[in-house]
Amino acid sequence: MNILNRSSSVSYSGLISVVLLYIVSIVLLLVFADQIVSGIAEGAGRFGGLPLVLTIGFPVLLGFLVLVNLARLVRDRALRKPGADFRARLLWFFLGVVALSAIPQGILAINFTRNTLDIWYNDETGAALRGGQDLAIAAYIDRVDQLEDFAASPLYRQISEDIARSPARVWSDVRQLNPSVESVQVFSGDLVELFFDGPETHRLRPAQAARVRPGSVSRDSSGGRSFLRIQTLHPGADGTRDQSFAVLSVSLPENFDRVTEQLARSIETFTQVEALRGTFMLSVLLFYLLFSAPLLLLTILVSFLLSDEIIRPLANLEEATRSVAEGDYSYRILSRSNDDLGTLVESFNQMIRELERNRVQMMQTQKVAAWQEIAQRMAHEIKNPLTPIRLSAERIRRKYQDGAENFPDVLDRAVNNIIREVNGLNDLLSEFRSFSRLPAPHLQTVSLRTLVSEVAASYSGGSQASIDLVGLPDDLEVRVDSRQIQQALANLFKNAIEATSERVHISVRADLVTRGRSRYCRIQISDNGPGIPTEQQAQVFHPYFTTKRDGTGLGLAIVERIIVDHNGQIWFETESGQGTTFFIDLPAGATGDGAR
């Protein structure tokens, strides 16, 4: 049994490969997109490196695979393979679907990006960002100026002269004069803390307090907050100068540094985007093309894989149908799919099983009928000579009993009759044995002209027949059993010669004939005899049918048997008074000039 199993595992593995390729393309595009955005943000063309090479090389690889499949599709269409046109139409369908979805998405993405840039990065937004930065700077400068002016004011100098001896009173006066001052810390000349009042987060260690510059504002951070501090010098407790100093502190708003830094970065980004708006849009378009190209190529590959998956069962059905038409009923198609195509394949296999079972039953019936017919014909053919044998024997006995004077003559004639009939029976049984015990052909490739010439040499050149072999190419070869084919040709030549009492002309020619995917050598054997009557044509190849007095009726039956055993065919065309042409199709070996 021939089982046609074209598993879909190849298609499944192909689809898995395509999915993996799709994931790889997404990863590469994300990496490349990050490089594009980073490059634009930094104002530099940082688009090189391995990711860019892979991002560009990946579509090139996909393009190569697509070209290979397209070349295969073009070749299949040129060879008119089953399903090639359908695969081409399916490919165009997938391309159309991708184009219908990708083009509007591309236009939408570009317009959305442009509109988003226009909304987010317009002049009003830029002015607001810069205005916010200016306000933050102005507020900071105002805090610094207020603190410096207050520390340098005569009023503060007046009230703070006694700060080393009465710091609490001085701090109370400072809070009344300038509520924005949040803390005061007094140190002696040797950095010993004399007084502190205010939030604990404002407190400085002596070393930190020493670093605060006198007369100018310093800025430091502590506990996530920023502070403005200024140092003022005062007389010591004994009346000497530079023996003590005070540190006045003002805190900036919470997260002031972080907010101002974010504001500065936003302004910088806004300025860069404004300057590189055209480059950014070009990068977006490039990114979309690099994203769309792999998807388009992957879609084409998917269309090839899916078309193969759809076409495979149909191609299997076409091949199996051709094989069944050529007589091979053992073909089966193995399919693992449970869809409609799988049901169709299973129905086809069921049909072939039914055809094979019916064919076997019909062949068995025909075999039984053939043996019944052979038995009847054998009985008839054996019974015909038994009658003259019996009559001759009875005549011999009667003449012997009567003592007839001509008994020797009667005996001689009767014995001759008996011998003749027995010889006829022997010939009949020999032909039947040849017909029933014909061995299987031993095939070999031989020259057809040489094969026919050896048989024709035994029949041509005499007074009964002339055989013309001009129509046989010298290099045409057939794959046959030489002995059996020569026997078949000899029977055909002999029948043509015995069909008429006149000299017969026989011509033999051959051509190479293509039928589907098979090649046959067609041999034509024509004679100019009387032809075959219409009422006898249907019985020409039947066993024991003969129009000759001494014929056995097995000659043409043996010829047909030999040709069929060679997987060939034989038939004839005839016209009364014009002659008969027998056609024989045999498997071809090599081709030559005789091919057509």
ABEGO torsion letter per residue (X at the ends): XBBBBBBAAAAAAAAAAAAAAAAAAAAAAAAAAAAAAAAAAAGBBBABEAAAAAAAAAAAAAAAAAAAAAAAAAAAAAAGBBGAAAAAAAAAAAAAAAAAAAAAAAAAAAAAAAAAAAAAABAAAAAAAAAAAAAAAAAAAAAAAAAAAAAABAAAAAAAAAAAABAAAAAAAAAAABAABABBBBBBAAGBBABBBEBAAABBBAAAAAABBBGBBBBBBBGGBBBBBBBBBBBBAAGBBGABBBBBBBBBBBGAAAAAAAAAAAAAAAAAAAAAAAAAAAAAAAAAAAAAAAAAAAAAAAAAAAAAAAAAAAAAAAAAAAAAAAGBAABBBBBABABAAAAAAAAAAAAAAAAAAAAAAAAAAAAAAAAAAAAAAAAAAAAAAAAAAAAAAAAAAAAAAAGBAAAAAAAAAAAAAAAAAAAAAAAAAAAAAAAAABBBBBBBBBBAAAAAAAAAAAABGBAABBBBAAABBAABBBBBBAAAAAAAAAAAAAAAAAABABBBBBBBBBBBBBBEABBBBBBBBBBABAEBBAAAAAAAABBGBBABAABAGAAAAAAAAAAAAAGBBBBBBBBBGAEBBBBBBBBBBBBBAABX
